[in-house]
């Protein structure tokens, strides 16, 4: 699994001109899933997301987690995170998991992230054409791959 995590002052997801998710201060997480992802990948990434110290403390040092800051999360599935651009100019998405594998993992990821955060999160809709709006705070953008843990 691969995520792109962005600290935001606000973020929202719109599908067919309908607002489906909106938060103020928190993080936007883009999630890419591959065929060999497991519950271990989900557990590790969810713990990492909620404990990552990317929010400022009283001295304006990034020393607080989203848990410490009582922030919110928007999670959006994004298969294009696993694009291969090695050959030609058209990206290949062969590494991205097909829906029969990705959807159950995505749903499990949502449940685990809510458990780790201790409250509900907002989400996009798997496979939908989504318009994602965000104001990146900092900017802070971090890419994490669960296969690069060690």
N, C-alpha and C positions, 0 to 999 in steps of 0.2 A: 504494500500500500504506500501511496505517496500522497502527501498533503502539501498544499500551499496555505500557510496561515498568515492572515493579515490583521494587525491590530487596527480597529476602526473606531471612529467617533460616531459613525452610523453606517448601516448596510441594509439593503432590501433586495428582495427577489420578486419579479413580476413575471407572470405567465399569461399570455393572451390579454394583455392590458389589465390584468387583475393582480393586485398586491397579495402575495401569498406568505411573505415573511418579512419582518422588519424588526431591527434592533437599534438601540442607541449604542452606547459604549460597550465594546466587547471585541470579539474576533469573528472574522469570516474565514471559514475553513473550506477549501476546495479539496475534494477527495477523489483520488483515482485508484481503482481496484484492478488487480491482475488475478489470473486463474489460481495461482498457488498461494494466495493470501489466506490466512487462518485466523482463528480466534486469538492466537498469541499476538499477531500483528495488530488486531483491533485493541486488545488490552493494553499493549505497550503504547500505541499512539494516543489512545484516549487519556491515559495517565500523563503522558508527555504534554498534551494540549492543555489540560487543566492546571498543571504544575509549572509550566514554562513561565519564567519570571520576565515578562515583557511589559509590565505596567509600571509607571513611575511611583516611587515612594515620596515621602514628604520632602526629600532632597532632590527630587526630579531624576533619580537614578532608577533604571529599570530593575526593580527588585521585588515586585509583587506579581503574583499569578492572577489569573482570571478569578480563581477562588477567593483570593485576598481582596480583589477589587469588586467583587459581586457583579461582574460583567455578564453579558449574554453571548450566545453563540448562534451563528447561522451556518449550517452545513449544506454544501451543495455538491452533488456528485458531478465529476468532470472526467470523463474517460480520456480526454485529450491530454491529460497530464502524462500519459504513457505513450505519447506520440514518438515515433522514430523518424528522424529527419536525416539519416545517414545517406540515403540514396535519393537522388532527384530533388524535386521541389515540392512534391506532394507528400505530406506526412502520412505515415502508415500507423494504423491503430491496432495492429495485430496483437500487441501485448496486452491491450485492455481486455478485461474479462467481459464475456458475453452476458446479457441480462440474466440468464438462468443461474449463473454463478454470482454475478455482481449484486443483484437485487437483495437476496437474502443476507449477504455480507453487509450491504448498505444499511438494511434495517437493524441488523445486530449492532452495527457501529453506532447508530442513533441511540439505541437502548443503553449501550455501555457508556456513551458519552454523557447521557442524561444522568445515569447513575453516578458517574464520577463527579459531575458538576453539582449534583444535588438538586437539580431543577430541570424543567423542560427546556429544550432547545428549539430553535426555528430551523426549518429545512426548505429546500427547494423541492422539486418533484423529479424523481429519477426519470431520465430519458426525455424530459420536456425541453422545449426551446425556451430557455429562461433568459431574462434580462436582469443582470446583477448590477446593482448600483452600490458603490461604497465610497466613503471618504476614509482613505488610509491615514491613520494617525501616526505621525512620526516623520516619514513613513517607516513602518515596521512590517517587513515581509520576510517570512522564514519558510524554507522548503525542507521537509523532513520525509525521508524514505525509511520505512520500517525494515527494509532489507539491509540498511547501512547502520545497524545498531552498534556494531563492534569495529 
